[in-house]
Each structure stands twice: as structure tokens, then as C-alpha cells.
Amino acid sequence: MSHSDSSQHPGTVLRKRFLVPHGLDVDRLATDLGVPANRLDDVLAGQRSITADMALRLARYFGTSPLYWMNLQSRFDLHVTGQVLAGEIERDVQPLHKDVA
């Protein structure tokens, strides 16, 4: 997984690396995964996260690991949250300093 993947929503990765190369559209993939098309559409639009259920379905379908999909989501979430809260966290949370005996 490249560094740029961490700043991309998993739906973008799903579209670019899986839908487009396989010539799939939302309706076909949703049907094959057994999920509503609007749910998948929301993932692809970056409006919905990859859940464990979706990760398992995508992994089975594309022959990947469920962790691949969950890691994409976790990395994205950390990237976005870090961008928003980095200054506040740095200000509010002091690192633990272990006592030197």
C-alpha cells in the first residue's frame, strides 16, 4: 500500500484499482456482493466507510485479504483525523516520560 493510499478514501481505491480494471459498474458489483447499490455508491463517493462486513465481501470477491480493506479505512481515518486534530492533540497531550532510576 503506497503512502498516497492513506490520503485516499477506500472508495477511491476500490474504483481505481478494482472496478475500472475489471470493467465493473456499481450495480453489477453490488449485486455480486449482495449489498444495496446505494450503500456501495456511498462507499465509492467517500460518504461511507468500509465496514467489516463490506471488507469480508470485497475480500472474497476480489481474492484479497479483509485486512487490506480494513487497513485502507484505518489509514484513511487516521490521516483525516490527524489533519484535523494534530495541533489540538499536540497541545493537550504530553508524552509519558519514564522516570530514570
VMD Tcl script that builds the backbone (N, CA, C; Angstrom):
set m [mol new atoms 303]
animate dup $m
set s [atomselect $m all]
$s set {name element resname resid chain x y z} {
  {N N MET 1 A 0.847 -1.171 0.000}
  {CA C MET 1 A 0.000 0.000 0.000}
  {C C MET 1 A 0.890 1.231 0.000}
  {N N SER 2 A 0.646 2.123 -0.920}
  {CA C SER 2 A 1.502 3.296 -1.022}
  {C C SER 2 A 1.052 4.373 -0.042}
  {N N HIS 3 A 1.943 5.340 0.170}
  {CA C HIS 3 A 1.636 6.438 1.087}
  {C C HIS 3 A 0.413 7.208 0.611}
  {N N SER 4 A 0.258 7.369 -0.709}
  {CA C SER 4 A -0.867 8.140 -1.225}
  {C C SER 4 A -2.193 7.465 -0.932}
  {N N ASP 5 A -2.189 6.141 -0.753}
  {CA C ASP 5 A -3.424 5.431 -0.413}
  {C C ASP 5 A -3.977 5.889 0.919}
  {N N SER 6 A -3.107 6.309 1.853}
  {CA C SER 6 A -3.585 6.700 3.175}
  {C C SER 6 A -4.397 7.988 3.109}
  {N N SER 7 A -4.165 8.819 2.093}
  {CA C SER 7 A -4.918 10.056 1.969}
  {C C SER 7 A -6.114 9.906 1.029}
  {N N GLN 8 A -6.291 8.736 0.437}
  {CA C GLN 8 A -7.433 8.479 -0.436}
  {C C GLN 8 A -8.481 7.670 0.310}
  {N N HIS 9 A -9.728 8.031 0.110}
  {CA C HIS 9 A -10.805 7.242 0.697}
  {C C HIS 9 A -10.762 5.846 0.069}
  {N N PRO 10 A -11.061 4.813 0.843}
  {CA C PRO 10 A -11.056 3.456 0.299}
  {C C PRO 10 A -11.958 3.282 -0.928}
  {N N GLY 11 A -13.013 4.077 -1.014}
  {CA C GLY 11 A -13.881 4.019 -2.194}
  {C C GLY 11 A -13.158 4.430 -3.460}
  {N N THR 12 A -12.255 5.381 -3.346}
  {CA C THR 12 A -11.453 5.809 -4.490}
  {C C THR 12 A -10.527 4.687 -4.931}
  {N N VAL 13 A -9.904 4.028 -3.967}
  {CA C VAL 13 A -9.025 2.897 -4.260}
  {C C VAL 13 A -9.832 1.762 -4.893}
  {N N LEU 14 A -11.013 1.495 -4.343}
  {CA C LEU 14 A -11.881 0.448 -4.889}
  {C C LEU 14 A -12.210 0.739 -6.355}
  {N N ARG 15 A -12.553 1.972 -6.640}
  {CA C ARG 15 A -12.900 2.338 -8.017}
  {C C ARG 15 A -11.690 2.215 -8.953}
  {N N LYS 16 A -10.571 2.851 -8.559}
  {CA C LYS 16 A -9.399 2.914 -9.443}
  {C C LYS 16 A -8.706 1.571 -9.640}
  {N N ARG 17 A -8.585 0.806 -8.558}
  {CA C ARG 17 A -7.788 -0.429 -8.621}
  {C C ARG 17 A -8.598 -1.699 -8.890}
  {N N PHE 18 A -9.917 -1.606 -8.730}
  {CA C PHE 18 A -10.713 -2.825 -8.859}
  {C C PHE 18 A -11.870 -2.680 -9.855}
  {N N LEU 19 A -12.710 -1.666 -9.708}
  {CA C LEU 19 A -13.844 -1.539 -10.621}
  {C C LEU 19 A -13.400 -1.266 -12.050}
  {N N VAL 20 A -12.616 -0.217 -12.222}
  {CA C VAL 20 A -12.201 0.176 -13.570}
  {C C VAL 20 A -11.418 -0.937 -14.274}
  {N N PRO 21 A -10.370 -1.505 -13.656}
  {CA C PRO 21 A -9.615 -2.555 -14.353}
  {C C PRO 21 A -10.449 -3.790 -14.708}
  {N N HIS 22 A -11.487 -4.079 -13.906}
  {CA C HIS 22 A -12.317 -5.258 -14.164}
  {C C HIS 22 A -13.567 -4.924 -14.977}
  {N N GLY 23 A -13.704 -3.660 -15.366}
  {CA C GLY 23 A -14.853 -3.251 -16.157}
  {C C GLY 23 A -16.180 -3.415 -15.435}
  {N N LEU 24 A -16.163 -3.220 -14.119}
  {CA C LEU 24 A -17.366 -3.388 -13.308}
  {C C LEU 24 A -18.061 -2.048 -13.085}
  {N N ASP 25 A -19.384 -2.075 -12.988}
  {CA C ASP 25 A -20.117 -0.887 -12.563}
  {C C ASP 25 A -20.719 -1.153 -11.188}
  {N N VAL 26 A -21.278 -0.122 -10.601}
  {CA C VAL 26 A -21.797 -0.213 -9.235}
  {C C VAL 26 A -22.884 -1.276 -9.118}
  {N N ASP 27 A -23.801 -1.276 -10.061}
  {CA C ASP 27 A -24.920 -2.225 -9.980}
  {C C ASP 27 A -24.442 -3.664 -10.036}
  {N N ARG 28 A -23.518 -3.949 -10.923}
  {CA C ARG 28 A -23.005 -5.320 -11.045}
  {C C ARG 28 A -22.284 -5.735 -9.770}
  {N N LEU 29 A -21.392 -4.864 -9.266}
  {CA C LEU 29 A -20.638 -5.210 -8.065}
  {C C LEU 29 A -21.571 -5.356 -6.865}
  {N N ALA 30 A -22.528 -4.457 -6.727}
  {CA C ALA 30 A -23.470 -4.534 -5.602}
  {C C ALA 30 A -24.238 -5.855 -5.642}
  {N N THR 31 A -24.697 -6.227 -6.820}
  {CA C THR 31 A -25.419 -7.492 -6.970}
  {C C THR 31 A -24.525 -8.667 -6.611}
  {N N ASP 32 A -23.307 -8.664 -7.129}
  {CA C ASP 32 A -22.376 -9.758 -6.867}
  {C C ASP 32 A -21.979 -9.846 -5.394}
  {N N LEU 33 A -21.929 -8.690 -4.718}
  {CA C LEU 33 A -21.566 -8.667 -3.297}
  {C C LEU 33 A -22.770 -8.932 -2.388}
  {N N GLY 34 A -23.970 -8.796 -2.934}
  {CA C GLY 34 A -25.170 -8.970 -2.123}
  {C C GLY 34 A -25.444 -7.796 -1.205}
  {N N VAL 35 A -25.131 -6.587 -1.677}
  {CA C VAL 35 A -25.388 -5.377 -0.894}
  {C C VAL 35 A -26.214 -4.406 -1.741}
  {N N PRO 36 A -26.935 -3.495 -1.085}
  {CA C PRO 36 A -27.682 -2.496 -1.852}
  {C C PRO 36 A -26.738 -1.590 -2.653}
  {N N ALA 37 A -27.137 -1.248 -3.857}
  {CA C ALA 37 A -26.300 -0.405 -4.715}
  {C C ALA 37 A -26.035 0.957 -4.085}
  {N N ASN 38 A -27.019 1.501 -3.358}
  {CA C ASN 38 A -26.799 2.820 -2.754}
  {C C ASN 38 A -25.729 2.774 -1.669}
  {N N ARG 39 A -25.611 1.646 -0.965}
  {CA C ARG 39 A -24.550 1.502 0.047}
  {C C ARG 39 A -23.182 1.521 -0.624}
  {N N LEU 40 A -23.053 0.759 -1.688}
  {CA C LEU 40 A -21.783 0.715 -2.418}
  {C C LEU 40 A -21.489 2.067 -3.062}
  {N N ASP 41 A -22.517 2.700 -3.594}
  {CA C ASP 41 A -22.361 4.033 -4.185}
  {C C ASP 41 A -21.823 5.020 -3.155}
  {N N ASP 42 A -22.334 4.940 -1.921}
  {CA C ASP 42 A -21.862 5.827 -0.849}
  {C C ASP 42 A -20.386 5.571 -0.523}
  {N N VAL 43 A -19.972 4.308 -0.525}
  {CA C VAL 43 A -18.555 3.983 -0.303}
  {C C VAL 43 A -17.715 4.584 -1.415}
  {N N LEU 44 A -18.129 4.381 -2.642}
  {CA C LEU 44 A -17.367 4.888 -3.790}
  {C C LEU 44 A -17.305 6.414 -3.804}
  {N N ALA 45 A -18.336 7.055 -3.270}
  {CA C ALA 45 A -18.376 8.521 -3.215}
  {C C ALA 45 A -17.629 9.079 -2.005}
  {N N GLY 46 A -17.105 8.193 -1.145}
  {CA C GLY 46 A -16.383 8.649 0.036}
  {C C GLY 46 A -17.297 9.103 1.155}
  {N N GLN 47 A -18.578 8.730 1.098}
  {CA C GLN 47 A -19.546 9.148 2.098}
  {C C GLN 47 A -19.840 8.065 3.126}
  {N N ARG 48 A -19.273 6.892 2.930}
  {CA C ARG 48 A -19.495 5.780 3.853}
  {C C ARG 48 A -18.181 5.029 4.007}
  {N N SER 49 A -17.935 4.550 5.204}
  {CA C SER 49 A -16.707 3.802 5.479}
  {C C SER 49 A -16.841 2.343 5.050}
  {N N ILE 50 A -15.695 1.714 4.874}
  {CA C ILE 50 A -15.652 0.268 4.665}
  {C C ILE 50 A -15.871 -0.380 6.030}
  {N N THR 51 A -16.918 -1.158 6.158}
  {CA C THR 51 A -17.199 -1.876 7.400}
  {C C THR 51 A -16.545 -3.255 7.330}
  {N N ALA 52 A -16.540 -3.948 8.445}
  {CA C ALA 52 A -16.005 -5.313 8.468}
  {C C ALA 52 A -16.788 -6.204 7.505}
  {N N ASP 53 A -18.107 -6.038 7.479}
  {CA C ASP 53 A -18.949 -6.811 6.561}
  {C C ASP 53 A -18.543 -6.562 5.112}
  {N N MET 54 A -18.395 -5.298 4.756}
  {CA C MET 54 A -18.020 -4.957 3.382}
  {C C MET 54 A -16.612 -5.461 3.076}
  {N N ALA 55 A -15.707 -5.358 4.034}
  {CA C ALA 55 A -14.336 -5.840 3.841}
  {C C ALA 55 A -14.321 -7.337 3.547}
  {N N LEU 56 A -15.128 -8.088 4.277}
  {CA C LEU 56 A -15.200 -9.533 4.046}
  {C C LEU 56 A -15.764 -9.845 2.670}
  {N N ARG 57 A -16.775 -9.105 2.257}
  {CA C ARG 57 A -17.386 -9.327 0.943}
  {C C ARG 57 A -16.416 -8.970 -0.186}
  {N N LEU 58 A -15.762 -7.815 -0.061}
  {CA C LEU 58 A -14.801 -7.391 -1.085}
  {C C LEU 58 A -13.617 -8.357 -1.168}
  {N N ALA 59 A -13.159 -8.807 -0.018}
  {CA C ALA 59 A -12.025 -9.739 0.014}
  {C C ALA 59 A -12.374 -11.049 -0.689}
  {N N ARG 60 A -13.533 -11.568 -0.393}
  {CA C ARG 60 A -13.981 -12.817 -1.028}
  {C C ARG 60 A -14.100 -12.636 -2.540}
  {N N TYR 61 A -14.683 -11.544 -2.943}
  {CA C TYR 61 A -14.956 -11.287 -4.359}
  {C C TYR 61 A -13.666 -11.071 -5.166}
  {N N PHE 62 A -12.784 -10.237 -4.633}
  {CA C PHE 62 A -11.578 -9.873 -5.383}
  {C C PHE 62 A -10.362 -10.722 -5.038}
  {N N GLY 63 A -10.504 -11.663 -4.096}
  {CA C GLY 63 A -9.383 -12.520 -3.745}
  {C C GLY 63 A -8.303 -11.801 -2.965}
  {N N THR 64 A -8.725 -10.842 -2.160}
  {CA C THR 64 A -7.783 -10.101 -1.320}
  {C C THR 64 A -8.003 -10.521 0.128}
  {N N SER 65 A -7.306 -9.866 1.022}
  {CA C SER 65 A -7.493 -10.088 2.450}
  {C C SER 65 A -8.512 -9.077 2.979}
  {N N PRO 66 A -9.360 -9.481 3.917}
  {CA C PRO 66 A -10.235 -8.484 4.543}
  {C C PRO 66 A -9.433 -7.368 5.211}
  {N N LEU 67 A -8.248 -7.720 5.718}
  {CA C LEU 67 A -7.403 -6.706 6.357}
  {C C LEU 67 A -6.932 -5.639 5.375}
  {N N TYR 68 A -6.794 -6.001 4.115}
  {CA C TYR 68 A -6.430 -4.999 3.098}
  {C C TYR 68 A -7.442 -3.852 3.131}
  {N N TRP 69 A -8.727 -4.209 3.123}
  {CA C TRP 69 A -9.788 -3.207 3.085}
  {C C TRP 69 A -9.905 -2.463 4.411}
  {N N MET 70 A -9.779 -3.176 5.516}
  {CA C MET 70 A -9.865 -2.529 6.821}
  {C C MET 70 A -8.669 -1.595 7.044}
  {N N ASN 71 A -7.497 -2.007 6.576}
  {CA C ASN 71 A -6.316 -1.156 6.696}
  {C C ASN 71 A -6.446 0.105 5.852}
  {N N LEU 72 A -7.024 -0.024 4.653}
  {CA C LEU 72 A -7.268 1.179 3.846}
  {C C LEU 72 A -8.130 2.161 4.632}
  {N N GLN 73 A -9.189 1.640 5.260}
  {CA C GLN 73 A -10.092 2.510 6.008}
  {C C GLN 73 A -9.398 3.107 7.227}
  {N N SER 74 A -8.666 2.286 7.972}
  {CA C SER 74 A -7.970 2.780 9.169}
  {C C SER 74 A -6.937 3.836 8.824}
  {N N ARG 75 A -6.174 3.594 7.778}
  {CA C ARG 75 A -5.161 4.576 7.370}
  {C C ARG 75 A -5.801 5.893 6.946}
  {N N PHE 76 A -6.902 5.783 6.205}
  {CA C PHE 76 A -7.615 6.983 5.785}
  {C C PHE 76 A -8.144 7.748 6.995}
  {N N ASP 77 A -8.785 7.025 7.921}
  {CA C ASP 77 A -9.338 7.655 9.120}
  {C C ASP 77 A -8.250 8.354 9.937}
  {N N LEU 78 A -7.118 7.690 10.111}
  {CA C LEU 78 A -6.010 8.294 10.858}
  {C C LEU 78 A -5.471 9.534 10.143}
  {N N HIS 79 A -5.367 9.456 8.832}
  {CA C HIS 79 A -4.875 10.598 8.055}
  {C C HIS 79 A -5.800 11.804 8.225}
  {N N VAL 80 A -7.092 11.580 8.020}
  {CA C VAL 80 A -8.061 12.675 8.109}
  {C C VAL 80 A -8.125 13.236 9.524}
  {N N THR 81 A -8.218 12.363 10.507}
  {CA C THR 81 A -8.306 12.813 11.897}
  {C C THR 81 A -7.028 13.532 12.305}
  {N N GLY 82 A -5.888 13.014 11.870}
  {CA C GLY 82 A -4.614 13.664 12.176}
  {C C GLY 82 A -4.522 15.055 11.588}
  {N N GLN 83 A -5.036 15.222 10.376}
  {CA C GLN 83 A -5.028 16.546 9.742}
  {C C GLN 83 A -5.868 17.536 10.552}
  {N N VAL 84 A -6.993 17.071 11.048}
  {CA C VAL 84 A -7.929 17.939 11.749}
  {C C VAL 84 A -7.483 18.220 13.185}
  {N N LEU 85 A -6.990 17.186 13.868}
  {CA C LEU 85 A -6.744 17.310 15.311}
  {C C LEU 85 A -5.279 17.363 15.722}
  {N N ALA 86 A -4.354 17.328 14.789}
  {CA C ALA 86 A -2.930 17.244 15.133}
  {C C ALA 86 A -2.491 18.339 16.107}
  {N N GLY 87 A -2.835 19.580 15.819}
  {CA C GLY 87 A -2.421 20.680 16.683}
  {C C GLY 87 A -3.030 20.599 18.070}
  {N N GLU 88 A -4.306 20.261 18.123}
  {CA C GLU 88 A -5.001 20.142 19.406}
  {C C GLU 88 A -4.406 19.014 20.246}
  {N N ILE 89 A -4.141 17.897 19.629}
  {CA C ILE 89 A -3.574 16.754 20.358}
  {C C ILE 89 A -2.166 17.086 20.847}
  {N N GLU 90 A -1.389 17.730 19.995}
  {CA C GLU 90 A -0.023 18.100 20.393}
  {C C GLU 90 A -0.052 19.065 21.578}
  {N N ARG 91 A -1.014 19.956 21.586}
  {CA C ARG 91 A -1.144 20.927 22.675}
  {C C ARG 91 A -1.658 20.281 23.963}
  {N N ASP 92 A -2.645 19.393 23.839}
  {CA C ASP 92 A -3.338 18.856 25.009}
  {C C ASP 92 A -2.705 17.612 25.622}
  {N N VAL 93 A -1.958 16.857 24.863}
  {CA C VAL 93 A -1.447 15.571 25.353}
  {C C VAL 93 A 0.074 15.625 25.420}
  {N N GLN 94 A 0.572 15.456 26.607}
  {CA C GLN 94 A 2.019 15.436 26.815}
  {C C GLN 94 A 2.498 13.986 26.842}
  {N N PRO 95 A 3.576 13.673 26.147}
  {CA C PRO 95 A 4.085 12.303 26.150}
  {C C PRO 95 A 4.487 11.854 27.540}
  {N N LEU 96 A 4.326 10.584 27.809}
  {CA C LEU 96 A 4.742 9.988 29.067}
  {C C LEU 96 A 6.258 9.942 29.110}
  {N N HIS 97 A 6.826 10.490 30.156}
  {CA C HIS 97 A 8.277 10.441 30.350}
  {C C HIS 97 A 8.548 9.447 31.454}
  {N N LYS 98 A 9.219 8.379 31.103}
  {CA C LYS 98 A 9.526 7.350 32.102}
  {C C LYS 98 A 10.597 7.869 33.050}
  {N N ASP 99 A 10.387 7.618 34.332}
  {CA C ASP 99 A 11.383 8.018 35.332}
  {C C ASP 99 A 12.653 7.210 35.141}
  {N N VAL 100 A 13.757 7.909 35.219}
  {CA C VAL 100 A 15.043 7.226 35.111}
  {C C VAL 100 A 15.536 6.945 36.525}
  {N N ALA 101 A 15.770 5.680 36.808}
  {CA C ALA 101 A 16.162 5.297 38.171}
  {C C ALA 101 A 17.635 5.464 38.379}
}
mol reanalyze $m
mol bondsrecalc $m
mol representation Tube
mol addrep $m
